[in-house]
């Protein structure tokens, strides 16, 4: 598949299994699949010619360590604020870091007021500068809040 002119969103292998098909479908429905594509972290390392690095999502300590030397290629890095790894700002170059958390108000985006709704699932608010949005999930698993954030 030719992807050289697309902006790549690179996610962890675990997230790729969950979010890859959803993002690809979203790009197709928004008629922007010719401009954006998603690939797993390992796939990107093997085939960097797939497109122009745009966003990288780091949701594990291993991802952060593996990506340390390539972050300067990306415009945006989205990562879990609660990870014990801190990125070397000298290696970021022009890469803007956005963080998320389910516990720290120091993150750019924080899930707050997570609660279960009987016969529906979980709900929470995304808080950044003010309330950004309210989310309802059709799951009763509180751990899914972190995945959705």
C-alpha positions as CSV (number, residue, x, y, z in Angstrom):
1,X,0.0,0.0,0.0
2,X,1.4,3.4,-1.0
3,X,1.3,5.8,1.9
4,X,4.1,8.2,1.2
5,X,2.0,11.4,1.3
6,X,0.0,10.5,4.4
7,X,0.5,11.8,7.9
8,X,1.1,8.8,10.1
9,X,-0.3,8.2,13.6
10,X,1.9,5.7,15.3
11,X,0.5,3.7,18.2
12,X,1.8,0.8,20.4
13,X,1.2,-2.7,19.2
14,X,-1.4,-3.2,21.9
15,X,-3.3,0.0,21.0
16,X,-3.0,-0.9,17.3
17,X,-5.1,-4.0,17.9
18,X,-7.8,-2.0,19.6
19,X,-7.6,1.5,18.0
20,X,-6.1,0.7,14.6
21,X,-9.3,-0.5,12.9
22,X,-11.4,2.2,14.6
23,X,-9.1,5.0,13.4
24,X,-8.9,3.6,9.9
25,X,-12.7,3.5,9.7
26,X,-12.9,7.0,11.1
27,X,-10.5,8.3,8.5
28,X,-12.5,6.5,5.7
29,X,-15.8,7.9,7.0
30,X,-14.3,11.4,7.2
31,X,-12.9,11.1,3.7
32,X,-9.4,11.7,4.9
33,X,-7.9,8.2,4.6
34,X,-5.7,9.6,1.8
35,X,-4.2,12.1,4.2
36,X,-3.9,10.1,7.5
37,X,-3.1,6.5,8.3
38,X,-2.3,4.6,11.4
39,X,0.3,1.9,12.0
40,X,1.8,0.1,14.9
41,X,5.1,1.2,16.5
42,X,7.0,-1.9,15.4
43,X,5.7,-1.6,11.8
44,X,6.8,2.1,11.7
45,X,10.3,1.2,12.9
46,X,10.6,-1.4,10.0
47,X,8.9,0.7,7.3
48,X,9.5,4.4,8.0
49,X,8.8,5.1,4.3
50,X,5.0,4.5,4.9
51,X,4.4,8.2,5.4
52,X,5.2,11.4,7.2
53,X,5.5,10.9,11.0
54,X,2.8,13.1,12.6
55,X,1.5,11.8,15.9
56,X,3.1,9.1,18.2
57,X,1.1,7.7,21.1
58,X,3.2,6.2,23.9
59,X,1.3,4.2,26.5
60,X,4.0,2.1,28.0
61,X,7.4,2.5,29.5
62,X,8.9,0.2,26.7
63,X,7.3,2.4,24.0
64,X,9.0,5.5,25.6
65,X,12.4,3.9,25.7
66,X,12.1,2.6,22.1
67,X,10.9,5.9,20.8
68,X,13.4,8.2,22.5
69,X,15.6,8.6,19.5
70,X,12.9,9.1,16.9
71,X,10.6,11.6,18.7
72,X,12.1,14.5,16.8
73,X,10.5,13.1,13.6
74,X,7.0,13.7,15.0
75,X,4.9,16.9,15.4
76,X,3.0,15.6,18.4
77,X,3.7,13.0,21.1
78,X,0.7,11.8,23.2
79,X,1.8,9.9,26.4
80,X,0.5,8.7,29.7
81,X,1.6,11.2,32.3
82,X,1.7,8.5,35.0
83,X,4.5,6.6,33.3
84,X,7.8,6.7,35.3
85,X,9.8,7.6,32.2
86,X,10.4,11.2,31.5
87,X,11.3,12.3,28.0
88,X,14.6,14.1,27.2
89,X,13.4,17.5,26.0
90,X,16.6,17.9,24.0
91,X,15.5,15.0,21.8
92,X,12.0,16.3,21.2
93,X,13.1,19.1,18.9
94,X,9.7,20.5,17.6
95,X,7.6,17.6,18.9
96,X,4.8,18.9,21.2
97,X,4.1,16.6,24.1
98,X,0.5,16.2,25.3
99,X,-0.2,14.1,28.4
100,X,-3.2,12.3,29.8
101,X,-3.9,10.7,33.2
102,X,-6.6,9.2,35.3
103,X,-5.1,10.5,38.5
104,X,-2.9,13.6,38.0
105,X,-4.2,17.1,37.5
106,X,-0.7,18.0,36.1
107,X,-1.5,16.2,32.9
108,X,-2.9,18.1,29.9
109,X,-6.0,15.9,29.9
110,X,-7.4,14.2,33.0
111,X,-10.3,11.8,33.4
112,X,-12.4,12.9,36.3
113,X,-15.7,11.9,38.0
114,X,-15.6,8.3,36.6
115,X,-18.7,6.4,37.6
116,X,-20.8,3.5,36.6
117,X,-24.3,4.0,35.2
118,X,-26.6,1.1,36.0
119,X,-27.4,-0.9,32.8
120,X,-25.3,1.4,30.7
121,X,-21.6,1.3,31.6
122,X,-19.1,3.9,32.7
123,X,-19.0,7.7,32.3
124,X,-16.3,10.3,32.9
125,X,-15.4,13.9,32.1
126,X,-12.2,14.9,30.3
127,X,-10.7,17.9,32.0
128,X,-8.0,20.1,30.7
129,X,-8.5,23.8,30.8
130,X,-12.1,23.5,32.0
131,X,-14.3,20.6,31.1
132,X,-13.5,19.5,27.6
133,X,-16.1,16.8,27.2
134,X,-18.3,14.1,28.9
135,X,-17.9,10.5,27.8
136,X,-20.2,7.6,28.2
137,X,-18.9,4.0,27.7
138,X,-20.9,0.9,27.3
139,X,-18.7,-1.0,29.6
140,X,-18.7,-1.6,33.3
141,X,-15.0,-1.8,33.6
142,X,-13.4,1.2,35.3
143,X,-10.0,0.4,33.6
144,X,-11.6,1.2,30.3
145,X,-11.6,4.9,31.3
146,X,-7.8,5.0,30.9
147,X,-7.9,3.3,27.6
148,X,-10.5,5.8,26.2
149,X,-8.6,8.8,27.5
